[in-house]
Amino acid sequence: MDAQHLDLLYLSVAAAVATYVTRFGGYVLITQLKNIPPRIESALNAVPAAVLTTLVAPAFVYGAWMSPQRCSSPSSSGCASPPFGCSSSAGSRS
């Protein structure tokens, strides 16, 4: 393996460890509470909507959901607007 592949492997392992630690830490924290306070329960109930908003909002803001134009560059990933990796001006606002 060359250095670039090793860096990618280390990054992947670090991301996996960080994900596991945060999930396990949250589980331990919640199981230590006998009753979940109403404010924490409300915040946890709001998380799915917040995550969905962060995934969907950029498509609405940049118009990617309305204009399915593809990038003309052969090395592009076939995205619809610049925030998603294209270098063309399709879908961007001036």
Contacts in CASP RR format, 6 or more apart in sequence:
PFRMAT RR
TARGET T0000
AUTHOR 0000-0000-0000
METHOD contacts of the structure
MODEL  1
MDAQHLDLLYLSVAAAVATYVTRFGGYVLITQLKNIPPRIESALNAVPAA
VLTTLVAPAFVYGAWMSPQRCSSPSSSGCASPPFGCSSSAGSRS
1 9 0 8 1.000
30 36 0 8 1.000
36 44 0 8 1.000
58 64 0 8 1.000
58 83 0 8 1.000
58 84 0 8 1.000
59 65 0 8 1.000
59 80 0 8 1.000
62 81 0 8 1.000
62 82 0 8 1.000
62 83 0 8 1.000
62 84 0 8 1.000
62 91 0 8 1.000
62 92 0 8 1.000
62 93 0 8 1.000
63 80 0 8 1.000
63 81 0 8 1.000
63 91 0 8 1.000
64 79 0 8 1.000
64 80 0 8 1.000
64 81 0 8 1.000
64 83 0 8 1.000
64 84 0 8 1.000
64 91 0 8 1.000
67 80 0 8 1.000
67 81 0 8 1.000
67 90 0 8 1.000
67 91 0 8 1.000
68 80 0 8 1.000
69 80 0 8 1.000
69 90 0 8 1.000
69 91 0 8 1.000
70 76 0 8 1.000
70 78 0 8 1.000
70 79 0 8 1.000
70 80 0 8 1.000
71 77 0 8 1.000
71 78 0 8 1.000
71 79 0 8 1.000
71 86 0 8 1.000
71 87 0 8 1.000
71 88 0 8 1.000
71 90 0 8 1.000
72 88 0 8 1.000
73 86 0 8 1.000
73 87 0 8 1.000
73 88 0 8 1.000
76 85 0 8 1.000
76 86 0 8 1.000
76 87 0 8 1.000
77 84 0 8 1.000
77 85 0 8 1.000
77 86 0 8 1.000
78 86 0 8 1.000
79 85 0 8 1.000
79 86 0 8 1.000
80 86 0 8 1.000
80 90 0 8 1.000
80 91 0 8 1.000
81 90 0 8 1.000
81 91 0 8 1.000
81 92 0 8 1.000
82 88 0 8 1.000
82 89 0 8 1.000
82 90 0 8 1.000
82 91 0 8 1.000
82 92 0 8 1.000
END
